[in-house]
Amino acid sequence: MTKTLAFVLYPGITPLDLVGPLQVLSALAQIDPTFEVAVVGQNLVPLGTDTPLKLVPSHTFDQVTEPFALIVPGGTEPTLAALANEPLLSWIRKAAQTADVVGSVCTGSLILGAAGLLDGRQATTHWGFRDLLAKFGATPTAERWVESGPLLTAAGVSAGIDMALHLVERLAGEQTARTVQLFIEYDPQPPLGGIDWSSADLDSFKLHARAMLASALADHPALLARLTT
Amino acid sequence: MTKTLAFVLYPGITPLDLVGPLQVLSALAQIDPTFEVAVVGQNLVPLGTDTPLKLVPSHTFDQVTEPFALIVPGGTEPTLAALANEPLLSWIRKAAQTADVVGSVCTGSLILGAAGLLDGRQATTHWGFRDLLAKFGATPTAERWVESGPLLTAAGVSAGIDMALHLVERLAGEQTARTVQLFIEYDPQPPLGGIDWSSADLDSFKLHARAMLASALADHPALLARLTT
């Protein structure tokens, strides 16, 4: 039986969170037809992102009931609002019961947390939101990606590419992972080098992140209180 | 006046080619409102990609006539077919006349070539198609990205992220580029390291690339002959 790798779409995401690992796992599915990729959403309508691009899912939640893997992308304020999106959380909770891989990119891990899937696990997320993971019972871990049982969480945005290549290696071996990496010419050369964490201004973004959280969950005071006190 | 950074959408692209630099330049526009980002296409309808995801432009070609920058993503067979897409080439040709930056990711540079914009320039593209650049009068250059006059071309797929960060640095300075890099947590850690070009099997993909070209341009024998003889 074909194993479905399901990307979860909801309004307002950061599209690179989804498209990075989608491109990697679509290449896997092209090489190894025991895998197929789907993009699942509540309806098949175009959804806005935090860029001017709109994205359209390939399948509804109802059409994909037992994926082999699910991967939840993140974003900014709309993702924080999605912590109270019950149809989304409900599909994730149900799919996670039978999935071998329960994955996320960036603040997508907070949605896994809201679905009750982080309790007792190690996890990561975008650096600006990492301490929130503890509110969901997880141990925040500052790694590019973190495996903990079925859970596979990546750091912010671009980290989904690294996580997905690791997943390809795990599912189909090193040679296939190298072939996928070659297809997408992933030989990164950040013009200014990697991030210099020691000199970066992390505090002003973290303040901004807290303000986004308060705004996103203004109509859900109990959840907001749980995450901020 | 606001400077528009226009991403060009057409059927069947590799979505990471577009979404990588789109995410980077959308962050620039958020930090520096003298820039805005648009995704332009012939119509505002969802377009398929080489994954199950569909993408919807934010503007039609008619709505964006004098962008400050245009960036053309690439892909596989549908991109090669687009070398004969006259409405697309015509918009690109006209926009390029006044644009400060004429950019591409991956095989998007071949589309710039088909529009007559590579003649006498240094350029790059996905490694599997690099020698085709010479057919358009360009000097193929094996770099992560290449600047040559207004032309800014990136290597395959993921290289668009590096190119876009370079462009942010050029347009808005090093500090803004570092902030964008921090937002998207671009601190790459490919699980198997960078690409080992010396041991990679490049030849079988190149054969496949030639077969794609022949199939994509079957109805355009003159163009096909120009690119293959």
HADDOCK unambig.tbl for C-alpha pairs under 7 A between the chains (distance, minus, plus):
assign (segid A and resid 15 and name CA) (segid B and resid 19 and name CA) 6.70 0.50 0.50
assign (segid A and resid 16 and name CA) (segid B and resid 19 and name CA) 5.83 0.50 0.50
assign (segid A and resid 16 and name CA) (segid B and resid 20 and name CA) 6.13 0.50 0.50
assign (segid A and resid 16 and name CA) (segid B and resid 23 and name CA) 6.47 0.50 0.50
assign (segid A and resid 19 and name CA) (segid B and resid 15 and name CA) 6.70 0.50 0.50
assign (segid A and resid 19 and name CA) (segid B and resid 16 and name CA) 5.83 0.50 0.50
assign (segid A and resid 20 and name CA) (segid B and resid 16 and name CA) 6.12 0.50 0.50
assign (segid A and resid 23 and name CA) (segid B and resid 16 and name CA) 6.45 0.50 0.50
assign (segid A and resid 23 and name CA) (segid B and resid 51 and name CA) 6.94 0.50 0.50
assign (segid A and resid 26 and name CA) (segid B and resid 51 and name CA) 5.99 0.50 0.50
assign (segid A and resid 37 and name CA) (segid B and resid 52 and name CA) 6.92 0.50 0.50
assign (segid A and resid 38 and name CA) (segid B and resid 52 and name CA) 6.06 0.50 0.50
assign (segid A and resid 39 and name CA) (segid B and resid 52 and name CA) 6.55 0.50 0.50
assign (segid A and resid 39 and name CA) (segid B and resid 53 and name CA) 6.29 0.50 0.50
assign (segid A and resid 51 and name CA) (segid B and resid 23 and name CA) 6.95 0.50 0.50
assign (segid A and resid 51 and name CA) (segid B and resid 26 and name CA) 5.99 0.50 0.50
assign (segid A and resid 52 and name CA) (segid B and resid 37 and name CA) 6.90 0.50 0.50
assign (segid A and resid 52 and name CA) (segid B and resid 38 and name CA) 6.05 0.50 0.50
assign (segid A and resid 52 and name CA) (segid B and resid 39 and name CA) 6.55 0.50 0.50
assign (segid A and resid 52 and name CA) (segid B and resid 58 and name CA) 5.77 0.50 0.50
assign (segid A and resid 53 and name CA) (segid B and resid 39 and name CA) 6.28 0.50 0.50
assign (segid A and resid 53 and name CA) (segid B and resid 55 and name CA) 6.98 0.50 0.50
assign (segid A and resid 53 and name CA) (segid B and resid 56 and name CA) 6.15 0.50 0.50
assign (segid A and resid 53 and name CA) (segid B and resid 57 and name CA) 5.89 0.50 0.50
assign (segid A and resid 53 and name CA) (segid B and resid 58 and name CA) 6.12 0.50 0.50
assign (segid A and resid 54 and name CA) (segid B and resid 55 and name CA) 5.86 0.50 0.50
assign (segid A and resid 54 and name CA) (segid B and resid 56 and name CA) 4.98 0.50 0.50
assign (segid A and resid 54 and name CA) (segid B and resid 57 and name CA) 6.84 0.50 0.50
assign (segid A and resid 55 and name CA) (segid B and resid 53 and name CA) 6.98 0.50 0.50
assign (segid A and resid 55 and name CA) (segid B and resid 54 and name CA) 5.86 0.50 0.50
assign (segid A and resid 55 and name CA) (segid B and resid 55 and name CA) 4.91 0.50 0.50
assign (segid A and resid 55 and name CA) (segid B and resid 56 and name CA) 6.28 0.50 0.50
assign (segid A and resid 56 and name CA) (segid B and resid 53 and name CA) 6.16 0.50 0.50
assign (segid A and resid 56 and name CA) (segid B and resid 54 and name CA) 4.99 0.50 0.50
assign (segid A and resid 56 and name CA) (segid B and resid 55 and name CA) 6.28 0.50 0.50
assign (segid A and resid 57 and name CA) (segid B and resid 53 and name CA) 5.90 0.50 0.50
assign (segid A and resid 57 and name CA) (segid B and resid 54 and name CA) 6.86 0.50 0.50
assign (segid A and resid 58 and name CA) (segid B and resid 52 and name CA) 5.75 0.50 0.50
assign (segid A and resid 58 and name CA) (segid B and resid 53 and name CA) 6.11 0.50 0.50
assign (segid A and resid 156 and name CA) (segid B and resid 184 and name CA) 6.01 0.50 0.50
assign (segid A and resid 156 and name CA) (segid B and resid 185 and name CA) 5.11 0.50 0.50
assign (segid A and resid 157 and name CA) (segid B and resid 184 and name CA) 5.08 0.50 0.50
assign (segid A and resid 157 and name CA) (segid B and resid 185 and name CA) 6.22 0.50 0.50
assign (segid A and resid 158 and name CA) (segid B and resid 184 and name CA) 5.98 0.50 0.50
assign (segid A and resid 158 and name CA) (segid B and resid 185 and name CA) 6.19 0.50 0.50
assign (segid A and resid 158 and name CA) (segid B and resid 186 and name CA) 5.55 0.50 0.50
assign (segid A and resid 159 and name CA) (segid B and resid 188 and name CA) 6.92 0.50 0.50
assign (segid A and resid 162 and name CA) (segid B and resid 189 and name CA) 6.17 0.50 0.50
assign (segid A and resid 162 and name CA) (segid B and resid 190 and name CA) 5.23 0.50 0.50
assign (segid A and resid 162 and name CA) (segid B and resid 191 and name CA) 6.29 0.50 0.50
assign (segid A and resid 165 and name CA) (segid B and resid 191 and name CA) 6.82 0.50 0.50
assign (segid A and resid 166 and name CA) (segid B and resid 191 and name CA) 5.90 0.50 0.50
assign (segid A and resid 182 and name CA) (segid B and resid 195 and name CA) 6.73 0.50 0.50
assign (segid A and resid 184 and name CA) (segid B and resid 156 and name CA) 6.01 0.50 0.50
assign (segid A and resid 184 and name CA) (segid B and resid 157 and name CA) 5.08 0.50 0.50
assign (segid A and resid 184 and name CA) (segid B and resid 158 and name CA) 5.98 0.50 0.50
assign (segid A and resid 185 and name CA) (segid B and resid 156 and name CA) 5.11 0.50 0.50
assign (segid A and resid 185 and name CA) (segid B and resid 157 and name CA) 6.23 0.50 0.50
assign (segid A and resid 185 and name CA) (segid B and resid 158 and name CA) 6.19 0.50 0.50
assign (segid A and resid 186 and name CA) (segid B and resid 158 and name CA) 5.55 0.50 0.50
assign (segid A and resid 187 and name CA) (segid B and resid 194 and name CA) 4.81 0.50 0.50
assign (segid A and resid 187 and name CA) (segid B and resid 195 and name CA) 5.51 0.50 0.50
assign (segid A and resid 188 and name CA) (segid B and resid 159 and name CA) 6.91 0.50 0.50
assign (segid A and resid 188 and name CA) (segid B and resid 188 and name CA) 6.78 0.50 0.50
assign (segid A and resid 189 and name CA) (segid B and resid 162 and name CA) 6.19 0.50 0.50
assign (segid A and resid 190 and name CA) (segid B and resid 162 and name CA) 5.24 0.50 0.50
assign (segid A and resid 191 and name CA) (segid B and resid 162 and name CA) 6.29 0.50 0.50
assign (segid A and resid 191 and name CA) (segid B and resid 165 and name CA) 6.83 0.50 0.50
assign (segid A and resid 191 and name CA) (segid B and resid 166 and name CA) 5.91 0.50 0.50
assign (segid A and resid 194 and name CA) (segid B and resid 187 and name CA) 4.82 0.50 0.50
assign (segid A and resid 195 and name CA) (segid B and resid 182 and name CA) 6.74 0.50 0.50
assign (segid A and resid 195 and name CA) (segid B and resid 187 and name CA) 5.51 0.50 0.50
